[in-house]
Amino acid sequence: MTTQELKQRTFEFGIRTIRAVEALPRSETAKALGRQLLRAGTSVGPNYRAAARARSRADFVARLGIVEEECDEASYWMEVIEALKLLKPRRLANLQKEASELLAIVVASIKTARCGGRNQ
């Protein structure tokens, strides 16, 4: 997968996260969880873009570490939302799958970069 393709995927992940948050009920709990998911899910894309512009391998790895954390956190909030039945499981299934795939890609990229492989 190219850098540009991953930029597009992370952008679309952010858009899909926004749509999921907008579908939440208007309760205080849903609003609080939605804010958490919104913050984490929409930060994946810009942090990946920052990693793609890294000035060194160490900078690349550090910035991808932020992407990893935000993607994992978004996945966590989706699990909480689903456990509380605030959205139907099918509403979040594809978004959770994408979060898992993006997380796997980022973790593999970090491992490759740490071992001296190509960083982009």
Sequence and secondary structure as in RCSB ss.txt:
>XXXX:A:sequence
MTTQELKQRTFEFGIRTIRAVEALPRSETAKALGRQLLRAGTSVGPNYRAAARARSRADFVARLGIVEEECDEAS
YWMEVIEALKLLKPRRLANLQKEASELLAIVVASIKTARCGGRNQ
>XXXX:A:secstr
  HHHHHHHHHHHHHHHHHHHHTS SSHHHHHHHHHHHHHHHHHHHHHHHHHT SSHHHHHHHHHHHHHHHHHHH
HHHHHHHHTTSS HHHHHHHHHHHHHHHHHHHHHHHHHHTT    
